[in-house]
Amino acid sequence: MIARWSDAETKGLDGLDLLVYGSRLIGAEPSLVVWGGGNTSLKTEERDFRGRTVRVLRVKGSGSDLKSIARKDFPGVRMDEILALLERSDMGDQEMVDYLAHALQELGGRPSIETLLHGFLPHVAVTHTHADAIVSLSNTDRCRDVIQEVYGKDVVSIPYRRPGFLLSKDVADALRAHPGATAVILEKHGTITWGQTVKEAYLRTIDLITQAEEAIKARAEGRPRFGGARVNPLPAGERREVALAVAPFLRGLVSRDRRAILHFDEAPPILEFVGSKEAGALSQVGPATPDHTIYTKRVACFVETDHPRDADRVKLALREAVERFVADYTRYVEAYRQEGTTLLDPFPRVILVPGLGMFTTGKDKRTALIVDDIYHHTIDVLASASSIGRYVSLTPKDAFDVEYWPLELYKLTREPPEKELARRVALVTGGASGIGKAVARRLAQEGGHVVVADLDEGGAKKVADEIVTAGGTARALGLRMDVTSEASVQQGFEAATLAYGGLDIVVSNAGIAVSAPLDAMVLSDWERSFAVNATGHFLVAREALRLLKAQGLGGAFVFVATKNVMSPGKDFGAYSASKAAEAQLAKIVALEGGAHGIRANIVNPDAVFQDSRLWSEDVRRERARAQGITVEQLEEFYRKRNILGASILPEDVAEAVLFLASDRSAKTTGCTLTVDGGVRDAFPR
């Protein structure tokens, strides 16, 4: 492992700023700490609230992430209060948390659950990591022998114990018994290194891990990983085809309590592992480190199938595997639960399919990606540990005690409450501008994942990028979709399925407008209007119905039509007639989807000019001519003709779409909601 400390970069830094710098170096190395793991500290002298000089431990705050940590993320704990606990023989977790709350330099912080481990050590700077290479050494049945072979007597090995007061005492006692030790390895957990400076602690960490990496490389050379192949990977095209067929089905299986977002991974290391001879057994041993359990659960769901080409057989195997996992997980919780323990969702977070790849699940795409990343590290550890001895992990009881440990779950409870459309995936056609863009943004604001589809691919991607910037990793996907093309629509739905596992909401919004008297209209304009405004909605609806039925989770359609469905406009025949066909289609979708929990409703806007490509210069000119006004008077004319005298904005329509897409309208289908300010006449001039 390369040491990345730069004296040039740290020139002029001291104290807490150096700790931030060193911590970020640790956090930037994925094989050291994965998604919030590990912690660092520095002992300093500061003024307390009475102005007295006191020793203070600045330690990583619970739930913060080393790769992005800042000064504010290191709460201070007074060292005299910490050292007073050394005489204690035991201390409960909640008692420890409450005690530390009274020892803080500033009110409101929550120091790491391993604060006492840092505080009990006499060294100025302390670094704790969950390094893959170290865990590979300690997660074997030859742990003690291997650690001594690699490090001699300079590194102390401590048997696994859940973090807390007793582990902190174990480490302190071990160092008193071995004053010449240079590091501590916590079996099945990670490393502790130290120094008189942050730099020294960091460099010792890098050196410790480099030795482990070299030892693993020497022992693994010439050995087949995971016993060789049992099921060979399908060719890429076939993998995609089967993944598309099974992903919605799998999403339905794992979403029976609460919907989940899926991520599909077919990277070479994944394919090598899932198809190997030892994958079935190794995947059931346990996590690489305790922290992983809150994301991945104790074990993966391994799917027993020798026929990855046959999607129907894979679905059957998936159902059996998931049902078996749920039953096993429920028994596991019942075996170790204590009074007050509430069963978390019993569904798997990691699903391994030989020949196909890996699916990971989460409450959102970001979480599914975290699970995916963690399991990549797990596979590396499994491979390295297996080259040394037999891979071992936490006992089921130890794993449960971490997974359901309130102090560990606190990291998850810090996240804000889920929004209205959390765990939902929406596809919006015509999403690059106007109503479609406003709808995509509004659904995302309420927690939805959004697939922005438009003929204008660049515009769709721009809207998706804006949503991601505002809402987080992989929250949106922008893609090209020509709703008049069967192939293009199918490709768009396939992209959505591979990205998120399926869909929950379809906003069929794409449309065009052609304005001309019937006797002056050319046939191509009439046909183009129906291709987009009628056939386009049919192609989208057909593809979506197939997908939603495969999931078995219900779903919601919202068709964006127009007030012209009920009140057609003069010289607007192609638009009015084709949109009326869309409205009829929407009601048919409601009729045919109802038995499957699939709702379909309609929004009828009127005269939405802002950011609209529907109101092109040609359409504005023709509509002004039809009304006998100038183009400059057009928007004001439409505003004045509604009862409220209101300009209708894309955001107004988006609110109506949100209502019909959400559970607030769960018992509404086949409905038409107008957003037109109240058009005065049934047939306006």
N, C-alpha and C positions, 0 to 999 in steps of 0.2 A: 504494500500500500504506500502511495506517495504522500509524503508530508507536504502540506500546502501552506504552512505558516510562512508569512513574509514579514521580515523585519522592516522593510520599506513601508509596507501597508500599515504596520502597527506603530510607526514612529509618531510620537506625540500622544499615544493612547496610554491610559493607565486605568487601574481599578476596574470598575464595572464595564467600561468601554472595551477593555481587553477581554473580559469574560464574554461579552456579546460577540466579539470577533472570533474567539476560539470556539464558542458554542456553535456559531454558524458554520465554521469549517467542519465540525463534527456532523451537524445536521445536513450539510450538503453532500455527504458521502452515504448513499443509500444502504450500503452493506454494514454501516455502523448503527444506524437508528432508522427504523421504518415507521413513518406516520406518527409522530409525536412521542416516540420512545426515547429512552435515555434521559439523563439530566446532568447538569454541571453546577458547580458552586465556587464561591470565593469568599474567604474570611477577611473582613476589613475592620477598620476602626472608624466609628461614626459618632455623631452627637445624637443622644436620645431626646425624648420630648422635653426633658428638663435641662438639656444642654450639657449633660455629662458625657465624657468619652467612654464608649462601650465597644466591645467586640461584637460584630454582626456577621451572620452567615447570609450571604446573598445567594439564593438557590432558585433554580428553575421553578416557575409556578406550575401547579397542576393544570394539565390540559393545554399548555403552550407547546409550540413546536420549535425545536432547535434550529431548523433551517431558516426560520423567519423571526426568531426571537429578538426582542428589543429590551432596552433598559427596564421598561415598566414591567416586564415579565419575570423579573427577579425580586420577589418579595424578600424583605429583610427579617431575619429572626435573631433575637438577642442570644448570644452564645452562652451567657451565664445561665439562662433558663434551659438551654439544651443540655449543658454539661451537668446540671443538677439532676438530670434523669439517669445518669450513669449508675447511680446507686440503686436504682429501681430494679426489681427482678422481672417485672412484667408490666405491660400497659396495653389496654384494649385500643382498638383502632379509633373508635369515636372519642375516647378519652384523650388519645394522642392529638387528634385533630382539634379538639376543644382547647387543649393545653397550648398548642402552638398558636392558636388564634389570640391568646393573651400575651404571647411573647413577640408579637410582630412590631416592627419599627413603624409601619404605617397601617392604618386600619383598612380592612377590606381584602387584603391579599389572601391567597390560598397556596401555601408552599407545597412542593412536591411531597408525595406520600413517602418518599425516601429521604426526607429532610434530616432525620436523626442519623441515618447512615452517613451522610456527609458531615454532620455536626460532631459526631463521636470520633471522627478521625482527626488527628492532630495537625494535619497538613493544610497549607494555605489554600491550594486549589485542588479540586477533586473532579474527576470525570467518570461518568458511568455510561457505558454503551451496551447495546445488544448485538455486538458484532457477529455477523454470519460465521466467520472463520472460527471464532472462539466457541460459539454455540455448537459448531460442528465437532469440536474436540470434546466438549462436555456432554453432548447428547449421545453418548455411546456407552455400551456396557464395559468399556475399558477406560472410562473417564480419568480416574486418578492416575493410572499407569501412563496414559498418553500425555497428560499434563506434565508429569514429572520427566518423561522422556524429552519433551519439547523445551521445558523451562528450567528443569532442575528444581532446586529447593527455593529459588528466589520468588516464585509465584505460589501463593497460598490458594488452595481449592476448598470451597465451603459447600457442603451439601445443600440441596435446594430447600428453601423455606420462603413462604410468601413474604413480600416486602412488608415492613412494619417494625415495631419496636424490637422484637426478638431477633430478627435478621440484623438489625443495626448493632445489637449487642454482640451477636456472633462475629461480625466483622471486626468490631473493636477488640474483642477478646483474642481473636486470631492474630491481630497485629501486635498485641502485647506479648503474645507467645512467640511471635516471629518478627522481632524488631527490624531484621534486615530485609524483609520482604519488599519487593518492588511493585507488586500488583496483587490483586485478588481476583480470582475467577469464581463467580457464583454459578454453580452447576445448573444447567438447563435455563440459564437466565442471562448472564453477560459478564462484563468486566468492570473493575474499579481500578483506576490509576490515580496518581496524585503527584504533586510537586510543590515547590516553593513559589512557583509562578504558574500562570495559566499556560504559558508556552511549554513549560517543562511537563505539565500533566498531559497536554496534547501530544507532545512528541513521544512520551512513554506509551500512550495509547496506540499510536501508529506503529511503534516498534513492536509492541506486544502482538498486534494483529499481523504484522508482516511475518513474524516468526511462525504464527499459526498457519498462514497461507502457504509458506514454504514447506512446512511439514505435511500439510494436506496434499500439496502438489506431488511431493516425493512418494507418498503412499498410494496416491490414486493413479499414478502413471502405469499405463498398460492394462488397467482394469476396465471392463465394460460397465458403463453406468446402468444401474438398476437391473442387472442380470440380462441385459439385451432385450430385443423386441419380442412381443407376443402378438400384438396387432399392429400392422403397418399403417401409417397415415394414409387416408384417402388422398387422391390427387386434389389440388387446390379447387378446381371447378366443382368436383363432386362434394367436397367439404362444404363449400358455400351453399350448394343446393340442399344438402341435408340440414345444415344449420338453419337455413331459412324455413324449412319445413317444420323443424322441431322447436325452434325458439319460442314462438307464440304459445305452443302447447306447454312447454316447460314454464313459461311465465305464468300461465294459468295455474299450474300445479303449485308453484311456490308463492302464489298470491292469494291463497284462500282466506287467510286472516287479514292481511294488509297487502296492498299491491307492492310489487317489487320492480325495480329496474334491472335489466340484465346487461351484462357485457360478455361478448364472445371473444375468446382468445385462441388463436391457432398458431402461435409462435413456435418455432422449432423446439425449444426446450420443453414446452408444454406437450407437444405431440410426442416427443421422445419419452417423456415420463408417463403420460396416460396410457401409452401403448406398450409399456414395458412389462416384463414378467413380475416384477416386484411391486408395481404401483398399487395393486389392490390391497396388499398387506401394509405397505409403508404408509399409505394415505390414512390408515386407521390407527396409527400409533399415537399421534398427538402433535401439538404445535411445537415450533422451534423455540419459541419463548412465551412466557405467560401472557405478555401484553397482546399477543395476536388473537387471543380467544375472543375478545370483545368485538372483533371484526369478522373473524373467520369461523367462529365456534371451534370446538375441540378438534373435530376431524372433518374431512371432506366427505361428500357423497360420491361414492365410486359406483359407476354404472356398469354392470356386468353385461357386456354385449360383444359378440364376435362378428356381428353383421352391421357394421356402421354404414354400409351403402343403403340399407333398407330403412327408410325413414319411419315406416310403420313399426318395424321391429324396435327401432331406437326409442320411439315413443312409448311402446309397451315396457321396455327396459327402464326408461326414465320414470314411468309411473311406479313401477315396483321399487326402484331404488329410493325415490323420494318418500314413498309411503313407509318403507323400511327405516329410512333415516328419521322420519318424524316419530315413529314408534320407539326407536332406540333412544332418541334424544329425550323424549318424554319420560321414559324409564330412568334415564340418567339423572334428570332433574329430580324426579321423585325419590331416587335413592339417596341423594345428598342434600335435599332442600331442608331448610330450617323454617321455623314459624315466621310467617311474613314474607317468605320468598314467593315472588310472582313469576310464573313461567314466561320467559321471553318467547318470541315467535319460534316455533319448533322446526322451521324449514331451513334447509341447507343454505350456506353462503357460497360454497365452492362445489361445483358439480363437474366431475371428470368423466369424459366419454372417450374410451379408446378409439383411435382412428379418426376422431373428429376434433377434439380439443377440450377446452375448459370454458364453462359458463360461471360467472360470478354474479352475485346478486347484492343489492343494497337498496336503501330507501331512496337513493338518487344515483345518478350516474357517477358522481364523484366517489361515493362510498363503494360502489361496485368496482371502480378502478382501484381504490385503496386495497380492497380484498384481493383483487387480481395481482397487484404489486407485491403484497405480502406473500401470496402463494408462490410467486416466482422465487422469492428469497427462501421460502420453505423448501422448494425443490432443490435449490443449490445446497442447502444444509443437509437435506436427505442424501444427496449424492456424495457430499464430502464425508459425512458421518459414516455412511455405508462403506466407504473405502478404508475406514479405520477399524470399525467393529460393527456391532449390531446397534442400529439406531434405537434410542430410547427417548422417552419424553416424560412429561408430568403424568402422575397417576390420574385416573378420572376424578378422584376426590380433589386433588390439588388443582386440576384444571377448572373444576366447578367452583372452587373457592375463589379463583381469580375472576372467572367469567361473571359470577354473581356477587362479586365483592363491591359493596357500596362505594368504596374509595376509588375503584377502577371505573365503575359506571358513572361516576361523577364527571368524567371527561366527556361522556355523551350527553349528560343532562345539561351541560353548559350551552348546548346548542339551542337556538330559539325554537319556539313551538312550530310545528309544521303548518304550512299555509293551506289554503282551501284546495288547491290543485296539486299538492305534494303527492309524489309517487305516480302522477299521471303523465301521459305523453300525448301531445296534440300535434296534428298535422294541419297546416293552414296553406291552402292554395292561394295563388295571387298574393303572396305574403311580402312582396318587395316594396309595396307602396300602398298609400291610401288606407282603406278599411282593413285590408289584410295585414299590413304592417302594424296598425294600431291593435288589432286583435292578437297578433303574435306577442307583442310587448305586454299586453294586459294579462294574457294567460301565463306568461312567464313571471310577471310580478306576483301572481298568486301561487307560485311554486311549481308550475308545470314545466315539463321539458317540451320544447317546441321544435318541430321540423318545419322550416320555412321553405316552401316550394314556390317557384315562379319560373316563368319562361326566361326572365332576366336572372341568370345564375349569379352574376356579380351582385345585383341588388339583394337577392335572397341571402347570400353569404354575408353581406354587409349588415343586414338586420340581425342575422344569427350572431355575428361577432359582437354587436352591440348588446345583445341579450346575455351573452357569455360574460362580457366585461361587467355588466351590472349584476348578474346573478350567480356566477361561479362556473367552475370547470364543466365543460361538456353539457351545459344546460340547453344548448340549441345546436341545430344542424341546418345549414343552408344548402339547397340543391336546386338544380334545374329540373323543372317538370313542365312538359307541354301536355296539357290536359286533353288535347285532341288526339294524342298518340297513345295507343294501348301499351306499346313497349315502354314509353317514357313514364307513364303512370306506374306501371309495374316496377320499373327500376327505382322509382322514388319510394315506393312502399317497401321494397327490399332493403334499401339503404336505411330506412327508419327501423326496420326489424332488426337488422344487424347492429344498429347503433344502440337501441334501447330494449330490444326483445319483443316489441309490439307497439300497439297504440291503444288509447282510451277515448280520444276525442278527435273528430274530423270536422274541420271547418272548411266547407266547400264554398270558396269565395271567388275564384278566378272567373273573370267575365270580360266581355267587350261590348261596346255600344256602336251601332251604326244608325245614323239619322238620315232618313230620306222618305218622301212619299212613296207609297207602294207602287204607283205606276211609273215612278222614276228609278226604282231600286233595281240594281243589277243582281242577277241570280247568285253570283259569287259572294256578295255581301250577305244575302239571306242565308246561304249555306254556311258561310263562315260563322255567322251569329249562332246558328243551331249547333255547329260543331263545338264551339266553346261553351255556350250558355246552356246547352241541353245535353249533348253527347258527352262533353267534358265532365259534367257532374255525374253522369251515368258511369263512366269509366272509373272515376274516383270512388263512387259509392260501391260499385261492384267489388273493387279490390279491397276496400275497407271492410265490407261485410264478410268477405272470406277470412280476413285476418281476425276480426273481432269474434267471429264464431269459433275459430280455431283456439283462441284464448279462453273462451268460456267465461269471461268476466263482465259481459255486458259492454256498454259503450254509449257514446253520445255523438250524434251528427248535428251540426248546425249549418243549414244552407243559407247563404247570404243571397237573397233574391232582390226584389225591388217593389216599391209601391205600384209600379206599372203592372204587376200581376193582377191587382184588383182594379186599378184605374189606368188603363193603357193611355199612352200619350200620342197626340197627333203627330204624324210623320215619324213615328217611333215604332213602326210595326214589327220589324225584325227583332228588335230588342225585347219588346213587350211579349211577343208570342213565344220566343225562345225561353225567356225567363218564366213564363207561365208553365212551360213544359218542365222546367227545373222544379217549380213548386209542386207540380203533380208527382214528379219523381220522389221528392222528399216525403210526401205522404205515403207513397208506396213503400219506401224504406221503413217508415214507421210501422206500417202494417206487417211487413215481412220480418222486421227485426224485433218486434215486441216480445215474441215467444223466447227470444234469446237475451232479453234484458237490454236490448239496443234501442235507444230512443232517437227520434229524428224530429227536429223542429226548424222553423224558418224565421229569419229576420228580414223584414221588408224596410230598408232605408229609402230615403228620397233626397236627391240633390246634395250629395256629399262631394263637394268640390275640392276640399283641401287635400293636397298631395295625391290627387287622383289621376291615374292614367286613363281611366274610363272617359273623363271629360277632356278629350283631346281638343286641339284647336278646331279641327273639322267638326266635331260633335257640338262644340260650343257655338260655332257659327250656324250650323243647321238648326239647333234648338232655338237660338235667338230668332232666326228667320221664321220658324214655325210659330213662335209666340208673337211675332210682329214687333220685336224690340231689338235694341243693339246688343252686341256681345258684351259691352261694358255694363249693361243693365241686367244681365242674365242672373247673376247670383242674388241680387237684391229682389228680382222678380220671384224667384223660387222661395226666398225667405218670407216675403210678404204673403204668399199664397197659403201658408199654413196657419192654423188657428193661433198657435203660440207666437208666431212671428219670429221664430228661432232659426238660426243657422244650424244645420245638422253637421256635426263634426265626426271624423272617423272614430274618435274616442267614445262618442255617444253610442255608436253601433257596437263598439267593442264591449261596452258594459252589458248590452243586451245579449251578446254572444256568450260572455262569461256566465251570465245567469242561466242560460239554456244549456251550457256545457257542464255546469257544476251540479252538485247534489242538491242544491237549493231547488232545482226543478226536477228532482228525481222521479216525480209522478206525472210529469208532463211530456206528452209526445204527440206529434201531428199538429202542433200548435203554430200559429203565425203571430209574431210580435212585431208591431210596426214601430219604426223609429223615424218619424217624418214630421213631427210637430203638429200633426193633425191636418191633413190635406183638406181644404175647404170644400171642394167640389168633387163629386164622384168622377166626373170627366172634365178636368180642367182644360182651358183653352189651349 
